[in-house]
Each structure stands twice: as C-alpha cells, then as structure tokens.
Amino acid sequence: METEQRVVRRSGLFSRLLFALWCVALLLLIYTLIRQNLTSELARRWPWKLRLLDRQSAVAAVLATGGASLARAQYARTVRPMIGYFGRVGADHGPANQLAWACHMFNGGQDAAVVTEVSYRIAYASAARARGASDSSGWVMHPEAVASIERSGLVNREDLTLTNIGPGLPLSASQPLFMAWFAERALRDVENVFVKVRVLDRTGDTHERVINLLKGANRSPSHPDPPIL
C-alpha cells in the first residue's frame, strides 16, 4: 500500500504546451526540408506550394522550443518536493503525559509545496475487528477516518489523534508537519494507518505519496525516544 513519491499530474500550461510547441516546430522543420528537396513541378502543387518557414527559421524554432522544454524539466526537478516522514515515541502528545507514537511528515526539497488533498485508509488489528471494527473499504477524508476510529471503540484525542490537514496548507522545506499520535491502546488495536498526500509544487505539477504512519512503530513503548537533533 505504501508507495514512493510520484507525479500524478503535470501542469498543462508549463509542460504539455511546451511539448506541443516543440512537436509543431519539428513538423515545420520536416515540411521545410521535404519542400526544399522537391522538383520545381511538385513544389508548385498543393500543399507544397505553401511556404511556411525557411530552413534556418525552422531549425531555430526547434532549438528554442526544445531548449525551453529541457529548461522547464530541469527547473521542475530543482523545485520538486521530497515528501518523507518519521515517527518517534514521546511523552508530550497524549493526555496525562502518557507515551505515544508521534508521526511527522516533512519536505526534504529546496522549495515549499502546497497540500491539495489528504485522505486516509485504516486497517485494524484482529482483536479490534473481532469487537466489530471494520477496515476502510477505500480512501476516506478526515471526518470519515475519525468516525471509523470512534466506531472501533477508541476515543478520539484520548487514544489517538489525526491532524486535520486541509487543502492549501504550505508544506515547508524547513519545518516538519505533525501528522498524528497513537497511545498504547491505539497501537494495539490499529494495524496500519495509510495517508495519501498530494501536493502542488511551484511549476504546477502535482506529486503524490502514500505513507504508513505506523510503519516501524514501537507498539509497547517503555520510555521516550531521544530528541532528534
């Protein structure tokens, strides 16, 4: 279920349009080269009698549009976000300073990105399913995820908390984003919590990654983890 980061949508204006212009310029160059090598009789017939560009202009158009496409691709690689996450046991999230597994998401890229969508998929442990809890049948939004947690018998904001992240939230390249914490009861009853995050970068490309908030979780914490320096 967990996936690597991928581009799910590219900007039409800054990506597809440039590629389309390069294709048009390439077709014009091919037309020009064919036309220049025709006999005079064929050159007087339609559509070859139509003169669009000379050879030098057609070559310049191909180089200009191709160079713009390459520059755009290089810039997109420079500013693309790098979505990652980490978890650690802490005593400063759950009520009464109880130990909890806390999860953070971060952007390791050089530039900020904007969150466009966050959805959840929850899988419960066998003991919780025996009590009537049911796994998510698909991706759900934050209110549905919280409702699923409450139906399983867990108490929201007492046994666990999922941060309500709305569209438009900047994902900074310098500050991690707090995602959730899970107390020991939730760590026993919840098997996995998958989060699908989509972000928009400066070039207009949309990136997506699915992360598992409980991957590598300490299910029976006995002491807090040391701080991350």
N, C-alpha and C positions, 0 to 999 in steps of 0.2 A: 504493500500500500504506500509506503514511504517512497518518494521519488526525488530525483535530482532536479535542480532548477532548470527550467526550460522556457523558451519564448513561445507563448501561445498566440500572440497576435502582434504583427508589426504595423507600424504607422503607415497608412496608405499614402499620405502626402509626402513623407520623407523617405519612404522605402520603395513602395511599388511604383510611384510616379517616376522616380529617377530611373528605375529599371525599364519602365515602359519607354521613357525618352531615349535611353540607350538603344533599345531594340529598334525604335523608329530611325535613329541616326544610322544604325548598322544596315537597315534595309535601304536607306537612301544611298549609302556608300555602294552597296551591291548593285543597285539600279544604275548608279552613275558609271561604275566600272563596266557593266554589261553594255550600256548605251554607247560608251566611247569605243567599244570594240566591234560595233555593228557596221555593216556595209552602209554606204550612203543611201541606198534604196530602202533598206529596213529602217534606218533612222528617220525616214520621212513618214513612216506608218505609225498609227496609234497602237500602244501608248508611248512608243519610243520617241516620238517627235516632241513629247513633253520634256522640257529641260527643267530640272528641279535645282540641282546644285552642281558646281564644278567639283572636280576630284579633290582639290585642296580643301574646299569648304566642307565636303562630306567627311574627309578624314579628321578635320578639326572638330566637327560635331561629335564624332565617335569618341575621340580622345577626351573631349570636355565632359560629355555625359558619363563615360566610363570612369574618368577620374573623380567626378562628383559622387558616383555610386561607391567607389572604393573609399573615398574620404568619409562618407557617411557611415559605412560599415566599420571603419576604424574608430570613428568617434563613438559609435554605439557600443563597441567593446570597451572603450575607455570609461564611459559613464554608467555602464550596466551595473545594477545592484548585485550583491553576492549574499544571498539570504542564508543565514545559518542560525543555529540555536544551541543552547547549553542548559543543563539542569544541575542543581546542587541542593543539598539538604541545608535548611536554615531554620532558625527559631524566631524569626521576626515577621512571619506572614500569618500563620494560623492563630486562632484565638487562644488566649492563656499561654502564649509563647510556646505552644506545642511544636514539635518538629514537623516539618513539612518539606516535600519535594517541590522546589520552585523552578519554573522554566522561563527562560528569556529567549527572545529572538533578536538577531542583530543583522545589520547590513555591513558586510565587510568591503563594500565597494568604495570608490572615491567620492561618489555623489549621492545625495539623498534621493529617495524614491517615495511615491505616494501610494498608499494602500487603496486598492479599488474593491477588493472582496475578501472576506474571511468566512469560511464555512467549516463545519465540524463533522466528524464521524466517530462515534463512541462504541467501543466493544467492552462488554462486561465479563468478569470472571465467572466461572461455572457456578460458584456459590451464590453470586448475585442473580444469575439467570434462574437458578432454582427457586429463588424467592419471588420471581416474576419480572425481573429486569429484562429488557429486550434491547438487543444491539440496534444501532441505527441502520435503517434499510438503504440510506443514501446520504448525500451531503445535506446538512441542515444548517440554518442560521443560528445565531447565539440564543435567542429565546427558546427555540425548539431544543437545543442542546441542554439548556438549564432545566427545561421541563422534563426531559428524559432523565436527568440526574435526580430530580426530586421524586419521580415515579419509582426509581430504583430503591428508594429508602434513604438515600444520602441527603444531607442538609446542605443546601447552597450557602456559601460563605461561612460554613462551620466545618464541613468535611473537605470541601474544595471550592475553588473559585476559578472561573474562566473570565479573563478580561474581555469586556465588551469593546471590540475594536470596530469602529465604523469607517466607511469609505471617506477618503480624503485625509486620513491621518498620515503625516510625514513619517517615513522610516529613516531616521537619521543615520548617517555614516559614522557617527561618533558615540551615540547613546543607545544601549540595548533597550528593547521594548519588553516590558513584563507581560507574560502570556497567561500564566496560571500557577496555582499552588495546590498540592494534594496532601492532606493529612493522612495519618496511618490507616484510618478506616477506609478512606477512598483508595489508597494504594492497594488494599486487599480486595476491594470489590470491583475496581475498574481495571481492565486488562490493558486497553490502549485508548488513547485519545489522539486521533489524527486531525491535523489542522491544515486546510488548503488555503494558502495565502497567494493572492495576486497583487502585484504592484506595477505601477506605471513609472517608467524612467523618463529622463529629460528628452529623449528622442521620440517619445510617444509609443515605444514598444512595451508590451505587457508581458511580465515574467510571472511564472507560477512555480511554487514548490509545495509539496506535501511533506509535513514533518510529523513525527510521533513524539508527543510531549512526554511520554513515559518510557521512551527508549533508554535503557540503561538505568532506570530509576532504582534507588535504594528503597525496597519495599518495607523494610523493617529498620528505619533509622534509629540509631542509638545516640548519636551526637552530631552537631552541625559540621558541615564541611568547612575547611579553611577558606577565608575570603580569596576571591580572585584578584590578583594584583594587576 
